[in-house]
């Protein structure tokens, strides 16, 4: 009997929660060996200030400005709160 069949027979006899633990453990073992076989990339470290400067403003398009919010609502939100 192969190891896979032995594991299958053993897991079949376990309650669902214990079988789930076995599956989680097997997945972690597989991930460990898959990651260890991957060649590590040699990326040169970037100084912190340079990284921050390169990312500055990169989310500008994702967030609306106060003017856009006011235009879309049709009212002056800040004055309505007062």
GUGUBA-579278 format. One line per field, with one value per residue: x, y, z of N, C-alpha, C, O, CB in turn. Coordinates in steps of 0.02 Angstrom, whole numbers, plus 50000, padded with zeros to 5 digits. Last residue first. Glycine has a CB too. Layout:
% residues N
n_c1 [X, ...]
n_c2 [Y, ...]
n_c3 [Z, ...]
ca_c1 [X, ...]
ca_c2 [Y, ...]
ca_c3 [Z, ...]
c_c1 [X, ...]
c_c2 [Y, ...]
c_c3 [Z, ...]
o_c1 [X, ...]
o_c2 [Y, ...]
o_c3 [Z, ...]
cb_c1 [X, ...]
cb_c2 [Y, ...]
cb_c3 [Z, ...]
END
This chain:
% residues 82
n_c1 [48866, 48845, 48835, 48965, 49018, 48941, 48847, 48783, 48797, 48880, 48975, 49040, 49095, 49185, 49270, 49325, 49399, 49437, 49439, 49570, 49644, 49736, 49835, 49922, 50045, 50100, 50251, 50337, 50461, 50476, 50490, 50611, 50700, 50696, 50750, 50841, 50816, 50919, 50904, 50856, 50868, 50757, 50787, 50704, 50610, 50615, 50546, 50415, 50390, 50405, 50298, 50187, 50184, 50162, 50036, 49958, 49967, 49899, 49771, 49741, 49739, 49632, 49529, 49525, 49474, 49346, 49287, 49370, 49447, 49450, 49511, 49643, 49686, 49670, 49759, 49881, 49887, 49889, 50013, 50100, 50028, 50042]
n_c2 [53587, 53502, 53583, 53624, 53506, 53483, 53565, 53459, 53362, 53253, 53277, 53393, 53347, 53254, 53337, 53416, 53323, 53186, 53008, 52897, 52850, 52941, 52935, 52838, 52895, 52994, 52909, 52810, 52871, 52913, 52789, 52745, 52843, 52820, 52687, 52618, 52452, 52310, 52216, 52051, 51906, 51779, 51609, 51478, 51360, 51266, 51321, 51319, 51182, 51154, 51228, 51177, 51047, 51078, 51138, 51031, 50947, 51027, 51030, 50892, 50874, 50956, 50886, 50774, 50834, 50869, 50743, 50598, 50466, 50375, 50439, 50447, 50315, 50307, 50410, 50359, 50247, 50307, 50373, 50263, 50111, 49941]
n_c3 [50509, 50404, 50294, 50270, 50215, 50098, 49998, 49869, 49775, 49777, 49679, 49726, 49848, 49798, 49724, 49827, 49897, 49786, 49805, 49773, 49664, 49620, 49720, 49749, 49723, 49801, 49819, 49783, 49778, 49911, 49973, 49914, 49959, 50097, 50105, 49966, 49918, 49883, 49736, 49733, 49686, 49736, 49761, 49679, 49770, 49868, 49972, 49926, 49928, 50063, 50118, 50052, 50106, 50242, 50231, 50186, 50298, 50393, 50337, 50343, 50482, 50515, 50454, 50533, 50648, 50605, 50569, 50642, 50542, 50441, 50335, 50375, 50348, 50210, 50169, 50212, 50129, 50004, 50012, 50024, 49958, 50000]
ca_c1 [48861, 48857, 48775, 48918, 49047, 48939, 48909, 48776, 48753, 48825, 48932, 49006, 49045, 49132, 49232, 49285, 49342, 49454, 49411, 49531, 49597, 49678, 49797, 49852, 50024, 50049, 50212, 50267, 50436, 50470, 50433, 50549, 50689, 50675, 50682, 50839, 50806, 50878, 50945, 50835, 50919, 50774, 50774, 50765, 50609, 50644, 50618, 50449, 50384, 50453, 50366, 50207, 50193, 50222, 50093, 49967, 49995, 49969, 49808, 49744, 49787, 49699, 49545, 49544, 49542, 49392, 49298, 49317, 49449, 49424, 49441, 49602, 49689, 49634, 49687, 49857, 49888, 49832, 49952, 50092, 50069, 50000]
ca_c2 [53640, 53473, 53549, 53672, 53535, 53437, 53579, 53505, 53417, 53255, 53218, 53393, 53400, 53232, 53284, 53447, 53354, 53248, 53070, 52930, 52805, 52929, 52996, 52823, 52839, 53012, 52968, 52792, 52839, 52963, 52832, 52707, 52835, 52885, 52703, 52659, 52522, 52349, 52262, 52120, 51951, 51833, 51674, 51519, 51418, 51248, 51311, 51384, 51219, 51127, 51236, 51247, 51057, 51042, 51178, 51090, 50924, 51009, 51092, 50927, 50835, 50971, 50953, 50766, 50806, 50921, 50796, 50648, 50521, 50352, 50419, 50507, 50342, 50261, 50413, 50422, 50239, 50265, 50412, 50310, 50172, 50000]
ca_c3 [50560, 50470, 50315, 50299, 50276, 50154, 50034, 49924, 49759, 49825, 49673, 49661, 49848, 49844, 49691, 49775, 49930, 49820, 49779, 49823, 49697, 49577, 49709, 49762, 49681, 49753, 49838, 49792, 49717, 49858, 49990, 49906, 49887, 50070, 50126, 50027, 49900, 49929, 49774, 49721, 49714, 49691, 49791, 49687, 49726, 49804, 49982, 49935, 49865, 50016, 50143, 50040, 50035, 50222, 50255, 50144, 50234, 50403, 50347, 50279, 50440, 50541, 50430, 50463, 50649, 50629, 50520, 50639, 50591, 50505, 50329, 50379, 50416, 50253, 50153, 50241, 50202, 50022, 50001, 50080, 49954, 50000]
c_c1 [48789, 48851, 48784, 48854, 48999, 48964, 48908, 48844, 48743, 48775, 48873, 48956, 49005, 49076, 49174, 49242, 49296, 49391, 49433, 49504, 49550, 49624, 49735, 49807, 49951, 50023, 50163, 50222, 50362, 50442, 50423, 50488, 50624, 50660, 50657, 50767, 50805, 50875, 50900, 50876, 50900, 50825, 50797, 50746, 50674, 50646, 50653, 50524, 50422, 50448, 50417, 50279, 50218, 50237, 50159, 50025, 50006, 50002, 49883, 49784, 49796, 49752, 49614, 49564, 49568, 49465, 49350, 49337, 49386, 49421, 49410, 49528, 49642, 49632, 49647, 49782, 49861, 49829, 49890, 50028, 50056, 50045]
c_c2 [53655, 53525, 53520, 53639, 53584, 53469, 53540, 53515, 53466, 53311, 53220, 53336, 53401, 53284, 53260, 53395, 53387, 53275, 53130, 52996, 52839, 52887, 52986, 52883, 52819, 52955, 52986, 52852, 52821, 52932, 52884, 52751, 52796, 52880, 52768, 52682, 52562, 52422, 52302, 52165, 52022, 51879, 51729, 51587, 51457, 51306, 51294, 51376, 51285, 51159, 51212, 51259, 51128, 51052, 51144, 51133, 50984, 50988, 51078, 50991, 50871, 50936, 50974, 50833, 50795, 50896, 50848, 50706, 50564, 50407, 50401, 50490, 50401, 50286, 50369, 50427, 50301, 50254, 50372, 50351, 50217, 50062]
c_c3 [50571, 50524, 50386, 50323, 50308, 50218, 50099, 49957, 49816, 49811, 49720, 49655, 49782, 49844, 49734, 49738, 49879, 49853, 49819, 49796, 49746, 49612, 49668, 49748, 49692, 49711, 49782, 49806, 49722, 49794, 49935, 49920, 49874, 49995, 50095, 50041, 49964, 49908, 49821, 49766, 49694, 49726, 49743, 49715, 49735, 49754, 49916, 49943, 49869, 49947, 50092, 50063, 50020, 50148, 50238, 50166, 50187, 50337, 50356, 50285, 50373, 50500, 50454, 50433, 50578, 50631, 50543, 50592, 50587, 50558, 50396, 50373, 50423, 50325, 50200, 50229, 50236, 50097, 50020, 50073, 50014, 50000]
o_c1 [48772, 48831, 48736, 48822, 48993, 48933, 48877, 48891, 48699, 48717, 48820, 48901, 48944, 49017, 49119, 49184, 49234, 49335, 49447, 49541, 49496, 49566, 49684, 49747, 49922, 49981, 50182, 50161, 50328, 50402, 50366, 50440, 50588, 50612, 50601, 50728, 50772, 50924, 50847, 50882, 50926, 50823, 50851, 50697, 50696, 50679, 50713, 50562, 50457, 50498, 50467, 50316, 50263, 50294, 50208, 50061, 50056, 50058, 49924, 49826, 49852, 49805, 49651, 49610, 49627, 49511, 49392, 49396, 49354, 49396, 49350, 49486, 49604, 49581, 49596, 49745, 49822, 49774, 49844, 49993, 50007, 50093]
o_c2 [53698, 53509, 53515, 53665, 53585, 53459, 53561, 53478, 53509, 53307, 53192, 53345, 53409, 53266, 53247, 53408, 53386, 53252, 53125, 53035, 52814, 52888, 53019, 52880, 52787, 52967, 52993, 52846, 52818, 52964, 52896, 52750, 52812, 52910, 52770, 52694, 52543, 52451, 52326, 52153, 52049, 51889, 51725, 51618, 51468, 51302, 51305, 51419, 51304, 51163, 51245, 51296, 51138, 51064, 51179, 51161, 50986, 51008, 51114, 51006, 50878, 50965, 51007, 50838, 50806, 50934, 50869, 50715, 50567, 50396, 50411, 50524, 50406, 50280, 50390, 50447, 50297, 50252, 50399, 50363, 50208, 50066]
o_c3 [50612, 50580, 50423, 50370, 50369, 50271, 50148, 49944, 49813, 49832, 49704, 49630, 49783, 49840, 49709, 49723, 49886, 49838, 49879, 49767, 49760, 49593, 49681, 49762, 49649, 49667, 49724, 49805, 49671, 49759, 49915, 49881, 49827, 49971, 50069, 49995, 50012, 49885, 49800, 49826, 49645, 49786, 49714, 49695, 49791, 49702, 49909, 49922, 49822, 49911, 50080, 50031, 49979, 50129, 50221, 50124, 50151, 50323, 50328, 50242, 50349, 50485, 50417, 50393, 50565, 50616, 50503, 50578, 50535, 50614, 50407, 50404, 50472, 50359, 50226, 50275, 50284, 50126, 50050, 50122, 50050, 50038]
cb_c1 [48899, 48927, 48758, 48901, 49113, 48980, 48917, 48725, 48687, 48852, 48972, 49057, 49078, 49160, 49278, 49330, 49365, 49484, 49334, 49573, 49636, 49700, 49840, 49843, 50069, 50075, 50259, 50260, 50477, 50539, 50445, 50549, 50749, 50729, 50678, 50885, 50739, 50905, 50985, 50758, 50990, 50711, 50809, 50801, 50547, 50606, 50632, 50421, 50311, 50443, 50375, 50159, 50128, 50215, 50087, 49903, 49948, 49975, 49781, 49674, 49761, 49705, 49492, 49487, 49543, 49371, 49233, 49300, 49511, 49467, 49435, 49622, 49761, 49666, 49675, 49893, 49959, 49836, 49948, 50154, 50054, 49952]
cb_c2 [53704, 53442, 53493, 53726, 53569, 53375, 53656, 53479, 53391, 53262, 53156, 53389, 53468, 53222, 53225, 53483, 53405, 53300, 53066, 52943, 52751, 52893, 53046, 52801, 52779, 53064, 53028, 52742, 52776, 52994, 52867, 52646, 52799, 52938, 52707, 52720, 52531, 52342, 52310, 52129, 51933, 51873, 51682, 51526, 51462, 51190, 51257, 51419, 51232, 51053, 51197, 51295, 51043, 50966, 51188, 51131, 50872, 50952, 51129, 50941, 50762, 50951, 51003, 50734, 50739, 50945, 50830, 50675, 50564, 50294, 50359, 50557, 50362, 50191, 50393, 50483, 50224, 50197, 50434, 50357, 50210, 50000]
cb_c3 [50538, 50473, 50266, 50247, 50260, 50138, 50047, 49975, 49737, 49895, 49686, 49604, 49859, 49916, 49674, 49725, 49982, 49772, 49779, 49886, 49734, 49512, 49676, 49833, 49693, 49709, 49853, 49848, 49702, 49843, 50058, 49954, 49855, 50083, 50201, 50019, 49859, 50001, 49728, 49735, 49689, 49669, 49860, 49618, 49741, 49774, 50034, 49995, 49847, 50009, 50210, 50077, 49997, 50238, 50331, 50144, 50202, 50455, 50409, 50253, 50430, 50615, 50454, 50422, 50688, 50698, 50503, 50710, 50580, 50531, 50282, 50324, 50433, 50251, 50081, 50209, 50226, 49985, 49927, 50085, 49888, 50061]
END
